[in-house]
Amino acid sequence: MGFSDPVDRDAKEGRQGVGDSGERAAVPEEAAGEPPTFRGVTSLVLDVKGRLAIPSKHRDALIPGGEGRLVLTADPSRCLLLYPRAEWEPIQARLMAMSSFNPKIRALQRLLVGYADDVEVDAAGRILVSPELRRYANLDKRVVLVGQRNKFELWDEQAWQVEAAQAITFPVEGLPPELSGFSL
């Protein structure tokens, strides 16, 4: 799937192009072989059973063909990662092909694959976040879904605010060399 300018495409198709929370969403366009691109920050609420409603603006791209197969796993940053199953499988294969004799690799294998949970999207567009994953990421009620190209990060709202505050106070002299000359 590729993406066109949502304003242009929406205008052609007579749609407004605004997502559930008011921000513009990428509008998928048919293109063979291209994975979806997820971006944006959306505040959401987990219900009392730990279910999370996937925003409608991302649902079609996240669940291609309506199959509803996703993988939710832990991230070392104490958030969760939500992948379409097709995006997760090669990551898991590469990680598990690495030597488990290296303690750092083994720890990452235990974390990412050990916590990985196959989740299904129900008829209401929700996924169930297991109690183990909710505990790991300290998810209570208010959460934030953050698009990261081929996946989403799922954060506790307060933890996300701390993370975002740290990102905007990052010292310029401390930037990684890969960002040298990078501008927005």
C-alpha positions as CSV (number, residue, x, y, z in Angstrom):
1,M,0.0,0.0,0.0
2,G,1.2,3.5,-0.8
3,F,-0.1,6.8,0.4
4,S,-1.1,9.8,-1.5
5,D,-1.6,13.3,-0.2
6,P,-4.7,12.9,2.0
7,V,-6.0,16.3,1.2
8,D,-5.8,15.8,-2.6
9,R,-7.2,12.3,-2.5
10,D,-10.0,13.2,-0.1
11,A,-11.0,16.2,-2.1
12,K,-11.3,14.0,-5.2
13,E,-13.4,11.4,-3.4
14,G,-15.5,14.0,-1.5
15,R,-14.2,13.0,2.0
16,Q,-13.0,15.3,4.7
17,G,-9.9,13.2,5.5
18,V,-9.9,13.8,9.2
19,G,-9.4,11.0,11.7
20,D,-11.3,10.1,14.9
21,S,-9.4,12.5,17.0
22,G,-9.4,15.4,14.5
23,E,-5.9,15.0,13.0
24,R,-5.4,14.2,9.4
25,A,-4.7,10.6,8.7
26,A,-2.7,9.0,5.8
27,V,-5.1,7.7,3.3
28,P,-4.1,4.3,1.9
29,E,-3.8,3.9,-1.9
30,E,-3.6,0.6,-3.7
31,A,0.0,-0.3,-4.5
32,A,1.1,-3.9,-4.7
33,G,3.8,-5.0,-2.3
34,E,4.1,-1.8,-0.3
35,P,3.5,-2.1,3.5
36,P,1.3,0.5,5.2
37,T,2.8,3.6,6.8
38,F,1.6,4.4,10.3
39,R,2.1,7.9,11.8
40,G,0.5,10.2,14.3
41,V,-0.3,10.2,18.0
42,T,-3.8,9.3,19.2
43,S,-5.0,9.3,22.8
44,L,-7.2,6.3,23.6
45,V,-8.8,4.6,26.6
46,L,-8.5,1.0,27.6
47,D,-11.8,-0.4,28.8
48,V,-12.1,-2.3,32.1
49,K,-11.4,-5.6,30.3
50,G,-8.2,-4.3,28.8
51,R,-9.6,-3.9,25.3
52,L,-8.3,-1.1,23.0
53,A,-10.3,0.2,20.1
54,I,-8.1,0.6,17.0
55,P,-8.8,4.1,15.5
56,S,-10.8,3.7,12.3
57,K,-8.3,5.8,10.4
58,H,-5.7,3.0,10.9
59,R,-7.9,0.0,10.9
60,D,-8.0,-0.8,7.2
61,A,-4.2,-0.5,6.8
62,L,-3.4,-2.3,10.0
63,I,-5.7,-5.2,9.2
64,P,-5.2,-5.8,5.4
65,G,-8.0,-7.9,3.8
66,G,-9.9,-7.8,7.1
67,E,-7.9,-10.7,8.5
68,G,-7.4,-9.0,11.8
69,R,-4.1,-10.8,12.7
70,L,-1.8,-8.6,14.8
71,V,1.1,-9.1,17.1
72,L,1.5,-7.2,20.4
73,T,4.8,-7.4,22.2
74,A,7.0,-5.6,24.8
75,D,9.6,-3.0,24.0
76,P,12.7,-2.3,26.1
77,S,11.4,1.3,26.6
78,R,8.5,-0.1,28.6
79,C,5.9,0.5,25.9
80,L,4.2,-2.1,23.7
81,L,4.7,-2.6,20.0
82,L,1.7,-3.4,17.7
83,Y,2.6,-5.0,14.4
84,P,0.5,-6.3,11.5
85,R,1.4,-10.1,11.6
86,A,3.1,-9.9,8.2
87,E,5.4,-7.2,9.4
88,W,6.3,-9.0,12.7
89,E,7.1,-12.5,11.2
90,P,10.4,-11.4,9.5
91,I,11.5,-9.5,12.6
92,Q,10.9,-12.5,14.8
93,A,12.7,-14.9,12.3
94,R,15.8,-12.6,12.1
95,L,15.9,-12.2,15.9
96,M,15.5,-15.9,16.6
97,A,18.2,-16.7,14.0
98,M,20.8,-14.9,16.1
99,S,22.9,-16.8,18.6
100,S,21.2,-17.2,21.9
101,F,24.7,-17.8,23.5
102,N,25.1,-14.0,23.5
103,P,23.4,-12.9,26.8
104,K,22.3,-9.5,25.3
105,I,20.7,-11.2,22.3
106,R,19.1,-13.8,24.5
107,A,17.6,-11.2,26.7
108,L,16.1,-9.4,23.7
109,Q,14.7,-12.7,22.4
110,R,13.1,-13.4,25.7
111,L,11.6,-9.9,25.9
112,L,10.3,-9.5,22.3
113,V,9.4,-13.1,21.5
114,G,8.5,-14.1,25.0
115,Y,6.0,-11.4,25.4
116,A,4.7,-11.5,21.8
117,D,1.0,-12.1,21.8
118,D,-1.1,-12.9,18.7
119,V,-4.2,-10.7,19.0
120,E,-7.3,-10.6,16.9
121,V,-9.4,-7.6,16.1
122,D,-13.0,-8.2,17.1
123,A,-16.1,-7.1,15.2
124,A,-16.1,-3.7,17.1
125,G,-12.5,-3.0,15.9
126,R,-10.9,-3.8,19.3
127,I,-7.9,-5.8,20.5
128,L,-7.5,-7.4,23.9
129,V,-4.2,-6.3,25.7
130,S,-3.3,-9.2,28.0
131,P,-2.8,-8.5,31.7
132,E,0.9,-9.4,31.4
133,L,1.5,-6.8,28.7
134,R,-0.6,-4.2,30.6
135,R,1.5,-4.8,33.7
136,Y,4.8,-4.7,31.7
137,A,4.0,-1.3,30.2
138,N,2.1,0.0,33.2
139,L,-1.0,0.6,31.2
140,D,-4.0,1.6,33.2
141,K,-6.8,3.4,31.4
142,R,-5.5,6.4,29.4
143,V,-3.0,5.3,26.7
144,V,-1.4,6.8,23.6
145,L,-1.0,5.0,20.2
146,V,2.1,6.3,18.4
147,G,2.6,5.5,14.7
148,Q,6.2,4.4,13.8
149,R,6.1,3.6,10.1
150,N,5.5,-0.2,10.1
151,K,4.2,-0.5,13.6
152,F,2.6,1.3,16.5
153,E,3.9,2.0,20.0
154,L,1.4,1.8,22.8
155,W,2.3,3.9,25.8
156,D,0.8,4.8,29.2
157,E,-0.3,8.4,28.7
158,Q,1.9,9.8,31.5
159,A,4.9,7.7,30.4
160,W,4.4,9.1,26.9
161,Q,4.3,12.7,28.1
162,V,7.7,12.1,29.9
163,E,9.1,10.5,26.7
164,A,7.9,13.3,24.5
165,A,9.3,16.0,26.9
166,Q,12.7,14.3,26.9
167,A,12.7,14.2,23.1
168,I,12.1,18.0,22.7
169,T,14.9,18.8,25.2
170,F,17.4,16.6,23.5
171,P,20.7,18.6,23.4
172,V,21.8,19.4,19.8
173,E,25.4,18.4,20.6
174,G,24.3,15.0,21.7
175,L,22.7,14.0,18.4
176,P,23.9,10.8,16.9
177,P,26.2,11.2,13.9
178,E,23.5,9.7,11.6
179,L,21.5,12.9,12.2
180,S,24.3,15.2,11.2
181,G,22.9,17.6,8.6
182,F,19.3,16.3,9.0
183,S,16.7,19.0,8.9
184,L,13.0,19.1,8.9
